[in-house]
Amino acid sequence: MLISVDPVETSKKFADKLGLEFLVASDPELRVIDQWGVRNPATPELALHSVFIVDGTGVIIYRKVARRRVKSQEILWALQRSPYACCPGSCGETICEPITRAD
């Protein structure tokens, strides 16, 4: 799922243009953005670029919050080697650390 601060119409055009095959939601009031703590402090009307991977039990197994978009290779790395807070050696903005799982 992708959540955008853009209005529904803009998010739909974006999803259609890219041919996305997953849910794209709009959060123009930034309610979900604030709940996840990813509002951009430098530009409060926007969210920081963020990726959260949640496993089948609802546990966050990967998260990255940064001022730049996450690269595809980072997401693939995360899916293969989770649980980590970012990709070691590639993010430059977040300390790479394991996420403690409550198993």
PyMOL commands that place a pseudoatom at each C-alpha (Angstrom):
pseudoatom trace, name=CA, resn=MET, resi=1, chain=A, elem=C, hetatm=0, pos=[0.000, 0.000, 0.000]
pseudoatom trace, name=CA, resn=LEU, resi=2, chain=A, elem=C, hetatm=0, pos=[1.179, 3.491, -0.783]
pseudoatom trace, name=CA, resn=ILE, resi=3, chain=A, elem=C, hetatm=0, pos=[-0.146, 6.458, 1.179]
pseudoatom trace, name=CA, resn=SER, resi=4, chain=A, elem=C, hetatm=0, pos=[0.170, 9.911, -0.345]
pseudoatom trace, name=CA, resn=VAL, resi=5, chain=A, elem=C, hetatm=0, pos=[-0.583, 13.378, 1.007]
pseudoatom trace, name=CA, resn=ASP, resi=6, chain=A, elem=C, hetatm=0, pos=[-2.064, 14.211, -2.392]
pseudoatom trace, name=CA, resn=PRO, resi=7, chain=A, elem=C, hetatm=0, pos=[-5.821, 14.389, -3.034]
pseudoatom trace, name=CA, resn=VAL, resi=8, chain=A, elem=C, hetatm=0, pos=[-7.557, 11.238, -4.301]
pseudoatom trace, name=CA, resn=GLU, resi=9, chain=A, elem=C, hetatm=0, pos=[-7.652, 12.461, -7.929]
pseudoatom trace, name=CA, resn=THR, resi=10, chain=A, elem=C, hetatm=0, pos=[-3.899, 13.113, -7.974]
pseudoatom trace, name=CA, resn=SER, resi=11, chain=A, elem=C, hetatm=0, pos=[-3.107, 9.781, -6.316]
pseudoatom trace, name=CA, resn=LYS, resi=12, chain=A, elem=C, hetatm=0, pos=[-5.297, 7.942, -8.832]
pseudoatom trace, name=CA, resn=LYS, resi=13, chain=A, elem=C, hetatm=0, pos=[-3.569, 9.613, -11.796]
pseudoatom trace, name=CA, resn=PHE, resi=14, chain=A, elem=C, hetatm=0, pos=[-0.181, 8.720, -10.288]
pseudoatom trace, name=CA, resn=ALA, resi=15, chain=A, elem=C, hetatm=0, pos=[-1.166, 5.079, -9.773]
pseudoatom trace, name=CA, resn=ASP, resi=16, chain=A, elem=C, hetatm=0, pos=[-2.658, 4.812, -13.275]
pseudoatom trace, name=CA, resn=LYS, resi=17, chain=A, elem=C, hetatm=0, pos=[0.387, 6.431, -14.903]
pseudoatom trace, name=CA, resn=LEU, resi=18, chain=A, elem=C, hetatm=0, pos=[2.770, 3.994, -13.204]
pseudoatom trace, name=CA, resn=GLY, resi=19, chain=A, elem=C, hetatm=0, pos=[0.463, 0.995, -13.618]
pseudoatom trace, name=CA, resn=LEU, resi=20, chain=A, elem=C, hetatm=0, pos=[0.621, 0.223, -9.918]
pseudoatom trace, name=CA, resn=GLU, resi=21, chain=A, elem=C, hetatm=0, pos=[-1.036, -3.036, -8.935]
pseudoatom trace, name=CA, resn=PHE, resi=22, chain=A, elem=C, hetatm=0, pos=[-1.418, -2.261, -5.244]
pseudoatom trace, name=CA, resn=LEU, resi=23, chain=A, elem=C, hetatm=0, pos=[-3.589, 0.051, -3.192]
pseudoatom trace, name=CA, resn=VAL, resi=24, chain=A, elem=C, hetatm=0, pos=[-2.806, 3.777, -3.304]
pseudoatom trace, name=CA, resn=ALA, resi=25, chain=A, elem=C, hetatm=0, pos=[-4.514, 5.786, -0.584]
pseudoatom trace, name=CA, resn=SER, resi=26, chain=A, elem=C, hetatm=0, pos=[-4.759, 9.538, -0.063]
pseudoatom trace, name=CA, resn=ASP, resi=27, chain=A, elem=C, hetatm=0, pos=[-4.170, 11.283, 3.250]
pseudoatom trace, name=CA, resn=PRO, resi=28, chain=A, elem=C, hetatm=0, pos=[-4.419, 15.022, 2.465]
pseudoatom trace, name=CA, resn=GLU, resi=29, chain=A, elem=C, hetatm=0, pos=[-5.212, 15.828, 6.113]
pseudoatom trace, name=CA, resn=LEU, resi=30, chain=A, elem=C, hetatm=0, pos=[-2.006, 13.952, 7.142]
pseudoatom trace, name=CA, resn=ARG, resi=31, chain=A, elem=C, hetatm=0, pos=[-3.828, 11.911, 9.798]
pseudoatom trace, name=CA, resn=VAL, resi=32, chain=A, elem=C, hetatm=0, pos=[-2.128, 8.610, 9.002]
pseudoatom trace, name=CA, resn=ILE, resi=33, chain=A, elem=C, hetatm=0, pos=[1.139, 10.415, 8.264]
pseudoatom trace, name=CA, resn=ASP, resi=34, chain=A, elem=C, hetatm=0, pos=[1.071, 11.862, 11.800]
pseudoatom trace, name=CA, resn=GLN, resi=35, chain=A, elem=C, hetatm=0, pos=[0.072, 8.531, 13.378]
pseudoatom trace, name=CA, resn=TRP, resi=36, chain=A, elem=C, hetatm=0, pos=[3.172, 6.932, 11.860]
pseudoatom trace, name=CA, resn=GLY, resi=37, chain=A, elem=C, hetatm=0, pos=[5.357, 9.950, 12.764]
pseudoatom trace, name=CA, resn=VAL, resi=38, chain=A, elem=C, hetatm=0, pos=[6.557, 10.682, 9.240]
pseudoatom trace, name=CA, resn=ARG, resi=39, chain=A, elem=C, hetatm=0, pos=[5.566, 14.321, 8.708]
pseudoatom trace, name=CA, resn=ASN, resi=40, chain=A, elem=C, hetatm=0, pos=[8.418, 16.255, 7.110]
pseudoatom trace, name=CA, resn=PRO, resi=41, chain=A, elem=C, hetatm=0, pos=[9.630, 18.827, 9.658]
pseudoatom trace, name=CA, resn=ALA, resi=42, chain=A, elem=C, hetatm=0, pos=[11.166, 21.007, 6.927]
pseudoatom trace, name=CA, resn=THR, resi=43, chain=A, elem=C, hetatm=0, pos=[7.981, 20.980, 4.822]
pseudoatom trace, name=CA, resn=PRO, resi=44, chain=A, elem=C, hetatm=0, pos=[5.078, 20.238, 7.208]
pseudoatom trace, name=CA, resn=GLU, resi=45, chain=A, elem=C, hetatm=0, pos=[2.511, 19.804, 4.439]
pseudoatom trace, name=CA, resn=LEU, resi=46, chain=A, elem=C, hetatm=0, pos=[4.441, 16.768, 3.164]
pseudoatom trace, name=CA, resn=ALA, resi=47, chain=A, elem=C, hetatm=0, pos=[5.512, 13.389, 4.516]
pseudoatom trace, name=CA, resn=LEU, resi=48, chain=A, elem=C, hetatm=0, pos=[9.053, 12.089, 4.641]
pseudoatom trace, name=CA, resn=HIS, resi=49, chain=A, elem=C, hetatm=0, pos=[9.799, 9.258, 2.221]
pseudoatom trace, name=CA, resn=SER, resi=50, chain=A, elem=C, hetatm=0, pos=[9.004, 6.185, 4.274]
pseudoatom trace, name=CA, resn=VAL, resi=51, chain=A, elem=C, hetatm=0, pos=[8.800, 2.432, 3.852]
pseudoatom trace, name=CA, resn=PHE, resi=52, chain=A, elem=C, hetatm=0, pos=[7.335, 0.093, 6.446]
pseudoatom trace, name=CA, resn=ILE, resi=53, chain=A, elem=C, hetatm=0, pos=[7.191, -3.648, 5.838]
pseudoatom trace, name=CA, resn=VAL, resi=54, chain=A, elem=C, hetatm=0, pos=[4.661, -5.388, 8.045]
pseudoatom trace, name=CA, resn=ASP, resi=55, chain=A, elem=C, hetatm=0, pos=[4.575, -9.173, 8.353]
pseudoatom trace, name=CA, resn=GLY, resi=56, chain=A, elem=C, hetatm=0, pos=[1.437, -11.312, 8.329]
pseudoatom trace, name=CA, resn=THR, resi=57, chain=A, elem=C, hetatm=0, pos=[1.011, -10.919, 12.088]
pseudoatom trace, name=CA, resn=GLY, resi=58, chain=A, elem=C, hetatm=0, pos=[1.075, -7.116, 11.977]
pseudoatom trace, name=CA, resn=VAL, resi=59, chain=A, elem=C, hetatm=0, pos=[4.663, -6.735, 13.234]
pseudoatom trace, name=CA, resn=ILE, resi=60, chain=A, elem=C, hetatm=0, pos=[6.822, -4.093, 11.550]
pseudoatom trace, name=CA, resn=ILE, resi=61, chain=A, elem=C, hetatm=0, pos=[9.849, -6.013, 10.298]
pseudoatom trace, name=CA, resn=TYR, resi=62, chain=A, elem=C, hetatm=0, pos=[11.470, -3.133, 8.375]
pseudoatom trace, name=CA, resn=ARG, resi=63, chain=A, elem=C, hetatm=0, pos=[11.221, 0.613, 8.465]
pseudoatom trace, name=CA, resn=LYS, resi=64, chain=A, elem=C, hetatm=0, pos=[13.058, 3.409, 6.758]
pseudoatom trace, name=CA, resn=VAL, resi=65, chain=A, elem=C, hetatm=0, pos=[12.227, 7.071, 7.080]
pseudoatom trace, name=CA, resn=ALA, resi=66, chain=A, elem=C, hetatm=0, pos=[14.393, 9.465, 5.086]
pseudoatom trace, name=CA, resn=ARG, resi=67, chain=A, elem=C, hetatm=0, pos=[14.460, 12.698, 3.151]
pseudoatom trace, name=CA, resn=ARG, resi=68, chain=A, elem=C, hetatm=0, pos=[14.993, 10.795, -0.099]
pseudoatom trace, name=CA, resn=ARG, resi=69, chain=A, elem=C, hetatm=0, pos=[13.088, 8.050, -1.812]
pseudoatom trace, name=CA, resn=VAL, resi=70, chain=A, elem=C, hetatm=0, pos=[14.008, 4.501, -0.971]
pseudoatom trace, name=CA, resn=LYS, resi=71, chain=A, elem=C, hetatm=0, pos=[15.624, 2.708, -3.883]
pseudoatom trace, name=CA, resn=SER, resi=72, chain=A, elem=C, hetatm=0, pos=[14.117, -0.526, -5.210]
pseudoatom trace, name=CA, resn=GLN, resi=73, chain=A, elem=C, hetatm=0, pos=[17.262, -2.469, -4.299]
pseudoatom trace, name=CA, resn=GLU, resi=74, chain=A, elem=C, hetatm=0, pos=[16.842, -1.374, -0.683]
pseudoatom trace, name=CA, resn=ILE, resi=75, chain=A, elem=C, hetatm=0, pos=[13.292, -2.708, -0.554]
pseudoatom trace, name=CA, resn=LEU, resi=76, chain=A, elem=C, hetatm=0, pos=[14.403, -6.012, -2.081]
pseudoatom trace, name=CA, resn=TRP, resi=77, chain=A, elem=C, hetatm=0, pos=[17.243, -6.179, 0.456]
pseudoatom trace, name=CA, resn=ALA, resi=78, chain=A, elem=C, hetatm=0, pos=[14.768, -5.544, 3.258]
pseudoatom trace, name=CA, resn=LEU, resi=79, chain=A, elem=C, hetatm=0, pos=[12.389, -8.260, 2.061]
pseudoatom trace, name=CA, resn=GLN, resi=80, chain=A, elem=C, hetatm=0, pos=[15.241, -10.754, 1.896]
pseudoatom trace, name=CA, resn=ARG, resi=81, chain=A, elem=C, hetatm=0, pos=[17.069, -9.825, 5.087]
pseudoatom trace, name=CA, resn=SER, resi=82, chain=A, elem=C, hetatm=0, pos=[14.578, -8.256, 7.496]
pseudoatom trace, name=CA, resn=PRO, resi=83, chain=A, elem=C, hetatm=0, pos=[14.242, -7.346, 10.348]
pseudoatom trace, name=CA, resn=TYR, resi=84, chain=A, elem=C, hetatm=0, pos=[16.363, -4.187, 10.098]
pseudoatom trace, name=CA, resn=ALA, resi=85, chain=A, elem=C, hetatm=0, pos=[15.665, -0.481, 10.537]
pseudoatom trace, name=CA, resn=CYS, resi=86, chain=A, elem=C, hetatm=0, pos=[17.432, 0.313, 7.255]
pseudoatom trace, name=CA, resn=CYS, resi=87, chain=A, elem=C, hetatm=0, pos=[19.850, -1.184, 4.770]
pseudoatom trace, name=CA, resn=PRO, resi=88, chain=A, elem=C, hetatm=0, pos=[23.356, -1.301, 6.234]
pseudoatom trace, name=CA, resn=GLY, resi=89, chain=A, elem=C, hetatm=0, pos=[25.747, 0.945, 4.366]
pseudoatom trace, name=CA, resn=SER, resi=90, chain=A, elem=C, hetatm=0, pos=[23.203, 2.330, 1.926]
pseudoatom trace, name=CA, resn=CYS, resi=91, chain=A, elem=C, hetatm=0, pos=[20.929, 4.764, 3.698]
pseudoatom trace, name=CA, resn=GLY, resi=92, chain=A, elem=C, hetatm=0, pos=[23.335, 7.299, 5.155]
pseudoatom trace, name=CA, resn=GLU, resi=93, chain=A, elem=C, hetatm=0, pos=[20.529, 8.926, 7.132]
pseudoatom trace, name=CA, resn=THR, resi=94, chain=A, elem=C, hetatm=0, pos=[19.393, 6.310, 9.626]
pseudoatom trace, name=CA, resn=ILE, resi=95, chain=A, elem=C, hetatm=0, pos=[21.365, 4.194, 12.043]
pseudoatom trace, name=CA, resn=CYS, resi=96, chain=A, elem=C, hetatm=0, pos=[21.077, 0.598, 10.882]
pseudoatom trace, name=CA, resn=GLU, resi=97, chain=A, elem=C, hetatm=0, pos=[19.836, -1.527, 13.741]
pseudoatom trace, name=CA, resn=PRO, resi=98, chain=A, elem=C, hetatm=0, pos=[17.808, -4.683, 14.183]
pseudoatom trace, name=CA, resn=ILE, resi=99, chain=A, elem=C, hetatm=0, pos=[14.143, -4.250, 15.022]
pseudoatom trace, name=CA, resn=THR, resi=100, chain=A, elem=C, hetatm=0, pos=[13.265, -6.260, 18.093]
pseudoatom trace, name=CA, resn=ARG, resi=101, chain=A, elem=C, hetatm=0, pos=[10.532, -8.740, 17.301]
pseudoatom trace, name=CA, resn=ALA, resi=102, chain=A, elem=C, hetatm=0, pos=[8.006, -9.727, 19.915]
pseudoatom trace, name=CA, resn=ASP, resi=103, chain=A, elem=C, hetatm=0, pos=[7.683, -13.411, 19.002]
for i in range(1, 103): cmd.bond("trace and resi %d" % i, "trace and resi %d" % (i + 1))
show_as sticks, trace
zoom trace
